[in-house]
């Protein structure tokens, strides 16, 4: 296997997770906080070179461009965890993915982790049940996938 191939597989999986959003409802119907200016910008994957552009749509919503697809995202903080509900804007796949985010102290590195559909069933029908399940599994190490690291493009 070529040395770069595992990296391509990892970032292809992230793109598939986001492009193949599985949930029909967001964690929270309304944003739990306004957009954070520190998240707005252009981010480049540390290992794969993919570019993610995060822009502010309004006071509480982001528009994200990743791998040629567009997403709308809003903060859905729950139990002190900085979740984001991410809606794929493709007409044929209007579903959500959920990620947690963390910024470095210098605000130049972004770490994302995707909520696993192996722990939270994709057929969860409403946001209240979804929040209950996320709180129930908050300490489960399998709740979140691996870290995906990005650096801010200047």
N, C-alpha and C positions, 0 to 999 in steps of 0.2 A: 504494500500500500504506500502510495506517495506520501511524504511527510505532511503536506498541507491538506491532504484529504480528510483526516479527522476533524480539523478545524472547519472545513467546509460543511461537514456533516453537522457539527454542533450549531453553526449559524443557520444552516438550512432548517434545522429543527426549530430554532427560535422563530424564523420566518414562517414556518408551517404552523407553529402554535398560534402566532398572531394572525396569520392569514386564515387559519382554520379555527377561528374562534368557536368555542363550543357552547357557551352559556347563552340562554335566551333572555336573561334579565341581568341588570347591573347589581353590584353589591348594595349600592344606595341609589335611589331614583334621582336624588338631588346631590350636588357636590357638597362635601363636608367642609370644604375650605376653598378660598379663591385660588386662582392659578398662582404658582410660585415662579417669580421672574428668574430664579436661579436654575429652573429646569428648562426654560425657553432657550433654544439655540440649536446648533448643529453638533451632533455627537457621532463619533466614529468608533466602531467596534475595535477593541484593543487587539484582538487576534485575527479577525476575518476581514476587517476593513470596510464592512457595511456601514452605510451612513443613515442615521436617523435624524430627521429634522422635526423639532418640536416648536410649534408656534402657538401663540395665544389667539383663540377665536373670540372669546369674550371674557368677562371678569372671572369666570369659573370653569371654562372649557378650553382644552388644548386641541389643536389639529396636529396629527403626527403623520409624517410621510416616512414609510419604511419599506424598502425593497419594492418600490413601485406601487405600493398600496397606500390608501389613506384611511386614517382612523380618527375618531373623536374620543377624547379621554377626559375624565374628571376624577378628582380626589374622592375616595370612598373610605376614609380612615375608619378603622374599627378596632376598638380595644387597644389603642395606642400604636397600632401597626399602620404605616402609610401605604394603604392599598390604593390602586388606581383601577377604575373600571374603564376598559378600552373597547370601544365599539368599532368593528370593521365596517367601513362605509360602502363596501361593494354591495350593489343591489341584490346579488344572488346569495349573499352570506351576511346578513345583518345580525351577527352574534357577537358576544362579548368574550374577552379574555381578561384575566385579572393579574396584575403584577404588583409587587412591592418595589419600592425604590429607596435608594440611599445615596446621598451626595458626600463626597470627600470634604474635609474641612476647608479646602481651598476652592471648593465648588467646581473643580475641573475634571472630576471623575464621577461617573454615574454607574451605579450597580443596580441591575434589575433582576428580579426573580419571578417566575411565572407560577401561579397557583396550579397545582396538579389536578387534573380531572380524574385521576385514580383515587384521590382522597375526597374531593368534592364532586358528586355526580353531576354530569352535564345536564341531566334532565330535571334538575332542581327548578321548580316552576315559579317561585316568587322570591323577591329580595329578602323578605323576613326569614324564610327558611334558609336561604343562602347565608345570611349573617349568623344565624344560629349554628349552622354547620362550621363556618369559619371560626367562630369562637370556641366551639367544641374541640376542633382539631388544631387550635392555635399552637399547642406545644408539640404537635406531631412533626418530626423532622421531614417526613415525606410530603407535607403540605405544599412546600415550595420546591421548585426545581433548582438546578444549579445557578450560580451567579453568572450573569452576563455583564461584562465590563465595557464601558465606553469612556472615551476622553473627549473633552470639549474641543471643537475646532475653533480656532481664533480667526 
